[in-house]
Amino acid sequence: MKEYKKAFLWKVYGFDELDANDRSLIEAAKDATNGSHSPYSNFKVGAAVLLEDGNVVTGSNQENAAYPSGLCAERTALFAACHNHPERRITALAIAARNSQGWTALPITPCGACRQVMAEIESFFETPIRTLLYGKQETIVIENGASTLLPFCFGAKSLE
């Protein structure tokens, strides 16, 4: 028998403790919630993707009465970035969410499908996606990318 252990590090910041670039990316994610189509849940999620050249691509969650037909903000932004800028690496992803009472107190995390897409993009570009999860009380920063969020992910090597 072999035994393995995987540990990872994340950092928790107050919004004002973040540098100006991180705050700007989070503000872009917050602004992206304005494009959310969420008439069923009234839970608006925005995502902002930072490309290696400094450009930012945003997306928001898009609900549908047939719930599985919608799409998360993270994948909306990631797919838009990959489609419109296929040659540019994605270096960071910020996520923010609000409901009818305002911004969530604690950060929300990407769902499993979004984590899988992040892992695929990281594998393709051979670069981890720095992830910023915004909440009013704290912002979580994960430096090591999707491998921290989704150990044992399915990838291109799984198809061999």
Secondary structure, 3 states (H helix, E strand, C coil): CCCCCCCCCCEEECHHHCCHHHHHHHHHHHHHHHHCECCCCCCEEEEEEEECCCCEEEEECECCCCHHHCECHHHHHHHHHHHHCCCCCEEEEEEEEEECCEECCCCCCCCHHHHHHHHHHHHHHCCCCEEEEECCCCEEEECCCHHHHCCCCCCHHHHC
